[in-house]
Amino acid sequence: MSIVMIIIDLLVIFQIMPYSWINGGHYATYEIARKGSINGILYFVIGIPIILLASGIISVKWNNVVKKVFSIFLWIVTLYTCLGVIMQLLGTPFEKIVTSIVCAVSLIMLIRLAMEKR
């Protein structure tokens, strides 16, 4: 799902999609929207390896402390994503129709990963 959000951010950066469709339509200029989209891409690029680790696609030997810290981190990200779903539902029509669904699917995935024992 991160790939979909990266694509949306790239569409804004390359001015294919209007910047007023994202962030609740609160960006005042394209430059501010571009910076926000770049930050969004960085967030998702950093998140991809975390998801790969949590899902076991990248296998790592976990010790008990790392397991606990990683689980807490996943729950924090899950709560943040829950807030993100709410924000998307309060945003622009594009956010309500498209990105809220992507965010909700990501939330389901994160809840599953956070609950999983390592």
Residue pairs with C-beta under 8 A, 6 or more apart in sequence:
1 102
1 103
1 105
1 106
1 109
2 44
2 45
2 47
2 48
2 51
2 106
4 102
5 40
5 44
5 99
5 102
6 40
6 41
6 44
6 45
8 17
8 22
8 98
8 99
9 37
9 38
9 40
9 41
9 44
10 37
10 41
11 17
12 18
12 19
12 21
12 22
12 33
12 34
12 37
13 34
13 37
13 38
15 30
19 27
19 30
19 33
19 34
19 37
20 27
20 92
21 92
21 94
21 95
22 33
22 36
22 37
22 91
22 92
22 94
22 95
22 99
23 33
23 36
23 91
24 87
24 90
24 91
24 92
24 95
25 91
25 92
27 33
27 36
47 77
49 58
50 73
50 74
50 77
51 109
51 113
52 58
53 60
53 70
54 70
54 74
54 113
54 114
54 116
55 113
62 70
62 118
67 118
70 118
71 114
71 118
74 110
74 113
74 114
75 114
77 110
77 114
78 107
78 110
78 111
78 114
81 103
81 106
81 107
81 110
82 107
84 103
84 107
85 100
85 103
85 104
85 107
87 95
88 95
88 96
88 99
88 100
88 103
89 95
89 96
89 100
91 99
91 100
